[in-house]
Amino acid sequence: MDIAVVKSSGEITDRKVNLTSEVFGIEPNDHAIWLDVKSFFG
């Protein structure tokens, strides 16, 4: 999966980054995210 690199100003650059589908192509587990946020903020 190729993703465009964006500057902090919001401008899209000519560069692209390849993100592996095994890591970034998954469906997030909302409950696991909630548990982590809850444990961080107490």
Biopython code that builds the backbone (N, CA, C, O; Angstrom):
import numpy as np
from Bio.PDB.StructureBuilder import StructureBuilder

atoms = [
    (1, "MET", "N", (0.851, -1.153, 0.000)),
    (1, "MET", "CA", (0.000, 0.000, 0.000)),
    (1, "MET", "C", (0.907, 1.229, 0.000)),
    (1, "MET", "O", (1.662, 1.436, 0.950)),
    (2, "ASP", "N", (0.845, 2.043, -1.048)),
    (2, "ASP", "CA", (1.642, 3.266, -1.155)),
    (2, "ASP", "C", (0.833, 4.455, -0.654)),
    (2, "ASP", "O", (-0.313, 4.656, -1.054)),
    (3, "ILE", "N", (1.442, 5.231, 0.222)),
    (3, "ILE", "CA", (0.796, 6.401, 0.814)),
    (3, "ILE", "C", (1.631, 7.638, 0.481)),
    (3, "ILE", "O", (2.858, 7.604, 0.573)),
    (4, "ALA", "N", (0.967, 8.723, 0.095)),
    (4, "ALA", "CA", (1.662, 9.967, -0.221)),
    (4, "ALA", "C", (2.193, 10.603, 1.060)),
    (4, "ALA", "O", (1.558, 10.535, 2.112)),
    (5, "VAL", "N", (3.375, 11.225, 0.954)),
    (5, "VAL", "CA", (3.962, 11.962, 2.072)),
    (5, "VAL", "C", (3.417, 13.383, 2.016)),
    (5, "VAL", "O", (3.441, 14.030, 0.970)),
    (6, "VAL", "N", (2.918, 13.865, 3.173)),
    (6, "VAL", "CA", (2.308, 15.192, 3.253)),
    (6, "VAL", "C", (3.121, 16.050, 4.211)),
    (6, "VAL", "O", (3.484, 15.602, 5.298)),
    (7, "LYS", "N", (3.404, 17.282, 3.807)),
    (7, "LYS", "CA", (4.126, 18.222, 4.670)),
    (7, "LYS", "C", (3.207, 18.679, 5.796)),
    (7, "LYS", "O", (1.988, 18.528, 5.710)),
    (8, "SER", "N", (3.797, 19.242, 6.857)),
    (8, "SER", "CA", (3.003, 19.731, 7.982)),
    (8, "SER", "C", (2.062, 20.866, 7.566)),
    (8, "SER", "O", (1.078, 21.141, 8.252)),
    (9, "SER", "N", (2.364, 21.519, 6.449)),
    (9, "SER", "CA", (1.497, 22.580, 5.930)),
    (9, "SER", "C", (0.288, 22.023, 5.186)),
    (9, "SER", "O", (-0.627, 22.768, 4.834)),
    (10, "GLY", "N", (0.286, 20.703, 4.943)),
    (10, "GLY", "CA", (-0.816, 20.067, 4.233)),
    (10, "GLY", "C", (-0.536, 19.828, 2.760)),
    (10, "GLY", "O", (-1.352, 19.226, 2.062)),
    (11, "GLU", "N", (0.607, 20.294, 2.286)),
    (11, "GLU", "CA", (0.964, 20.130, 0.875)),
    (11, "GLU", "C", (1.454, 18.708, 0.621)),
    (11, "GLU", "O", (2.291, 18.196, 1.364)),
    (12, "ILE", "N", (0.935, 18.070, -0.426)),
    (12, "ILE", "CA", (1.343, 16.717, -0.803)),
    (12, "ILE", "C", (2.660, 16.799, -1.565)),
    (12, "ILE", "O", (2.796, 17.605, -2.486)),
    (13, "THR", "N", (3.631, 15.971, -1.187)),
    (13, "THR", "CA", (4.937, 15.966, -1.840)),
    (13, "THR", "C", (4.963, 14.929, -2.962)),
    (13, "THR", "O", (3.976, 14.232, -3.196)),
    (14, "ASP", "N", (6.100, 14.835, -3.654)),
    (14, "ASP", "CA", (6.278, 13.852, -4.719)),
    (14, "ASP", "C", (6.596, 12.467, -4.154)),
    (14, "ASP", "O", (6.530, 11.478, -4.884)),
    (15, "ARG", "N", (6.936, 12.382, -2.879)),
    (15, "ARG", "CA", (7.375, 11.128, -2.264)),
    (15, "ARG", "C", (6.196, 10.266, -1.842)),
    (15, "ARG", "O", (5.113, 10.768, -1.540)),
    (16, "LYS", "N", (6.428, 8.958, -1.829)),
    (16, "LYS", "CA", (5.441, 7.995, -1.350)),
    (16, "LYS", "C", (6.142, 7.012, -0.420)),
    (16, "LYS", "O", (7.340, 6.762, -0.558)),
    (17, "VAL", "N", (5.394, 6.460, 0.520)),
    (17, "VAL", "CA", (5.918, 5.486, 1.466)),
    (17, "VAL", "C", (5.124, 4.195, 1.278)),
    (17, "VAL", "O", (3.904, 4.216, 1.118)),
    (18, "ASN", "N", (5.840, 3.076, 1.301)),
    (18, "ASN", "CA", (5.174, 1.793, 1.150)),
    (18, "ASN", "C", (4.926, 1.204, 2.538)),
    (18, "ASN", "O", (5.872, 0.906, 3.267)),
    (19, "LEU", "N", (3.654, 1.038, 2.902)),
    (19, "LEU", "CA", (3.262, 0.453, 4.182)),
    (19, "LEU", "C", (2.773, -0.963, 3.928)),
    (19, "LEU", "O", (1.943, -1.184, 3.046)),
    (20, "THR", "N", (3.279, -1.926, 4.694)),
    (20, "THR", "CA", (2.897, -3.317, 4.472)),
    (20, "THR", "C", (1.453, -3.558, 4.907)),
    (20, "THR", "O", (1.001, -3.041, 5.928)),
    (21, "SER", "N", (0.754, -4.339, 4.127)),
    (21, "SER", "CA", (-0.639, -4.664, 4.418)),
    (21, "SER", "C", (-0.772, -5.512, 5.667)),
    (21, "SER", "O", (-1.801, -5.458, 6.342)),
    (22, "GLU", "N", (0.257, -6.303, 5.993)),
    (22, "GLU", "CA", (0.194, -7.158, 7.171)),
    (22, "GLU", "C", (0.099, -6.330, 8.452)),
    (22, "GLU", "O", (-0.492, -6.776, 9.436)),
    (23, "VAL", "N", (0.671, -5.141, 8.442)),
    (23, "VAL", "CA", (0.666, -4.295, 9.640)),
    (23, "VAL", "C", (-0.430, -3.231, 9.556)),
    (23, "VAL", "O", (-1.178, -3.040, 10.515)),
    (24, "PHE", "N", (-0.531, -2.537, 8.418)),
    (24, "PHE", "CA", (-1.420, -1.389, 8.314)),
    (24, "PHE", "C", (-2.737, -1.686, 7.602)),
    (24, "PHE", "O", (-3.606, -0.816, 7.548)),
    (25, "GLY", "N", (-2.909, -2.878, 7.061)),
    (25, "GLY", "CA", (-4.130, -3.204, 6.331)),
    (25, "GLY", "C", (-5.141, -3.969, 7.148)),
    (25, "GLY", "O", (-6.004, -4.647, 6.589)),
    (26, "ILE", "N", (-5.051, -3.872, 8.480)),
    (26, "ILE", "CA", (-5.967, -4.624, 9.338)),
    (26, "ILE", "C", (-7.138, -3.758, 9.772)),
    (26, "ILE", "O", (-7.082, -2.532, 9.680)),
    (27, "GLU", "N", (-8.188, -4.394, 10.242)),
    (27, "GLU", "CA", (-9.322, -3.696, 10.833)),
    (27, "GLU", "C", (-9.008, -3.466, 12.311)),
    (27, "GLU", "O", (-8.780, -4.434, 13.038)),
    (28, "PRO", "N", (-8.988, -2.216, 12.777)),
    (28, "PRO", "CA", (-8.635, -1.963, 14.176)),
    (28, "PRO", "C", (-9.671, -2.540, 15.140)),
    (28, "PRO", "O", (-10.859, -2.612, 14.825)),
    (29, "ASN", "N", (-9.203, -2.947, 16.310)),
    (29, "ASN", "CA", (-10.071, -3.472, 17.355)),
    (29, "ASN", "C", (-10.418, -2.303, 18.285)),
    (29, "ASN", "O", (-9.606, -1.900, 19.118)),
    (30, "ASP", "N", (-11.631, -1.768, 18.133)),
    (30, "ASP", "CA", (-12.032, -0.579, 18.888)),
    (30, "ASP", "C", (-11.987, -0.807, 20.395)),
    (30, "ASP", "O", (-11.608, 0.094, 21.143)),
    (31, "HIS", "N", (-12.363, -1.985, 20.843)),
    (31, "HIS", "CA", (-12.365, -2.267, 22.271)),
    (31, "HIS", "C", (-10.933, -2.266, 22.827)),
    (31, "HIS", "O", (-10.694, -1.739, 23.914)),
    (32, "ALA", "N", (-9.998, -2.841, 22.102)),
    (32, "ALA", "CA", (-8.602, -2.856, 22.546)),
    (32, "ALA", "C", (-8.048, -1.434, 22.607)),
    (32, "ALA", "O", (-7.291, -1.109, 23.522)),
    (33, "ILE", "N", (-8.410, -0.591, 21.658)),
    (33, "ILE", "CA", (-7.967, 0.803, 21.661)),
    (33, "ILE", "C", (-8.559, 1.526, 22.873)),
    (33, "ILE", "O", (-7.858, 2.270, 23.559)),
    (34, "TRP", "N", (-9.844, 1.305, 23.134)),
    (34, "TRP", "CA", (-10.501, 1.925, 24.277)),
    (34, "TRP", "C", (-9.831, 1.504, 25.589)),
    (34, "TRP", "O", (-9.610, 2.345, 26.460)),
    (35, "LEU", "N", (-9.512, 0.243, 25.739)),
    (35, "LEU", "CA", (-8.869, -0.247, 26.954)),
    (35, "LEU", "C", (-7.500, 0.418, 27.150)),
    (35, "LEU", "O", (-7.133, 0.764, 28.273)),
    (36, "ASP", "N", (-6.761, 0.592, 26.077)),
    (36, "ASP", "CA", (-5.444, 1.216, 26.174)),
    (36, "ASP", "C", (-5.566, 2.687, 26.556)),
    (36, "ASP", "O", (-4.831, 3.170, 27.417)),
    (37, "VAL", "N", (-6.490, 3.396, 25.921)),
    (37, "VAL", "CA", (-6.703, 4.807, 26.243)),
    (37, "VAL", "C", (-7.166, 4.956, 27.689)),
    (37, "VAL", "O", (-6.702, 5.842, 28.407)),
    (38, "LYS", "N", (-8.073, 4.097, 28.108)),
    (38, "LYS", "CA", (-8.593, 4.135, 29.484)),
    (38, "LYS", "C", (-7.472, 3.892, 30.503)),
    (38, "LYS", "O", (-7.423, 4.557, 31.537)),
    (39, "SER", "N", (-6.577, 2.946, 30.216)),
    (39, "SER", "CA", (-5.490, 2.665, 31.149)),
    (39, "SER", "C", (-4.476, 3.805, 31.182)),
    (39, "SER", "O", (-3.848, 4.046, 32.213)),
    (40, "PHE", "N", (-4.313, 4.506, 30.063)),
    (40, "PHE", "CA", (-3.358, 5.617, 30.005)),
    (40, "PHE", "C", (-3.862, 6.824, 30.785)),
    (40, "PHE", "O", (-3.101, 7.454, 31.518)),
    (41, "PHE", "N", (-5.151, 7.149, 30.628)),
    (41, "PHE", "CA", (-5.713, 8.340, 31.262)),
    (41, "PHE", "C", (-6.351, 8.053, 32.623)),
    (41, "PHE", "O", (-6.862, 8.961, 33.279)),
    (42, "GLY", "N", (-6.318, 6.804, 33.035)),
    (42, "GLY", "CA", (-6.736, 6.473, 34.374)),
    (42, "GLY", "C", (-8.172, 6.243, 34.515)),
    (42, "GLY", "O", (-8.646, 5.953, 35.613)),
]
sb = StructureBuilder()
sb.init_structure("model")
sb.init_model(0)
sb.init_chain("A")
sb.init_seg("    ")
for serial, (resi, resn, name, xyz) in enumerate(atoms, 1):
    if name == "N":
        sb.init_residue(resn, " ", resi, " ")
    sb.init_atom(name, np.array(xyz, "f"), 0.0, 1.0, " ", f" {name:<3s}", serial, name[0])
structure = sb.get_structure()
